[in-house]
Each structure stands twice: as C-alpha cells, then as structure tokens.
Amino acid sequence: MAEDAATLAKAAGLDRAWQDHRADVEEAIALAARFRGGFTRPASPAAEPMPPYRAPVKPVVTP
C-alpha cells in the first residue's frame, strides 16, 4: 500500500506533501478509493452522468 500510495502521490505532484504529511496523503488516497467504489460506471463510455447544460439563447425578434 505504501509503495502504491507513494506512486500515486508522485503522479499527482504531491512529492512535498508526501514527505511532510504522509499520513494526510494516505488518508486522502483511501477516501478517494472509497468514493471511487461508490459510483457505477455507465455501460457506454460516451454516456454522461448528467445532461449537458446550455446557456439560454435570447430569441431573435424581427420588427
């Protein structure tokens, strides 16, 4: 676990945090792993988790 956590911390650019606050980084990694397991992936990779949003368009009124 520690080796994997060190690799994840380095990949995320958290080298200094890993050196100075190792327990906090390990706790954050564990929390992220729990959240990741709480969501199911959609069957289609193109599926969006929620509908896309668009800015409202002002209707064009011609006199």
C-alpha positions in Angstrom: 0.0 0.0 0.0 2.7 2.5 0.9 4.5 1.9 -2.4 1.3 2.4 -4.4 0.5 5.5 -2.3 3.9 6.9 -3.0 3.5 6.3 -6.7 0.0 8.0 -6.7 1.3 10.9 -4.7 4.2 11.4 -7.1 1.9 11.1 -10.1 -0.4 13.8 -8.6 2.6 16.1 -8.0 2.4 15.7 -4.2 6.0 14.9 -3.6 6.5 17.6 -0.9 3.2 16.7 0.7 4.2 13.1 0.7 7.4 13.9 2.5 5.9 16.4 5.0 2.4 15.0 5.6 2.4 11.3 4.6 -0.5 10.3 6.9 -2.7 13.0 5.4 -1.9 12.0 1.8 -2.5 8.3 2.6 -5.9 9.2 4.2 -6.9 11.2 1.2 -6.0 8.3 -1.1 -8.0 5.9 1.0 -11.0 8.3 0.9 -10.8 8.7 -2.9 -10.7 4.9 -3.2 -13.9 4.6 -1.2 -15.7 7.2 -3.2 -14.5 5.6 -6.5 -16.0 2.4 -5.4 -19.4 4.1 -4.6 -20.1 5.0 -8.2 -21.1 2.6 -11.0 -19.6 3.2 -14.4 -22.1 3.6 -17.3 -22.3 0.8 -19.9 -21.3 3.2 -22.7 -18.2 5.3 -22.3 -20.0 8.1 -24.2 -22.7 8.3 -21.6 -22.7 11.4 -19.5 -23.6 11.3 -15.8 -26.0 14.2 -16.2 -27.5 16.1 -19.2 -25.3 18.7 -20.7 -26.1 22.3 -19.9 -26.5 25.1 -22.4 -26.7 28.8 -21.9 -30.1 30.2 -22.7 -30.4 31.7 -26.1 -32.2 35.0 -26.4 -34.9 34.7 -29.2 -34.3 36.9 -32.2 -37.3 39.2 -32.7 -37.6 41.0 -36.0 -39.7 44.2 -36.2 
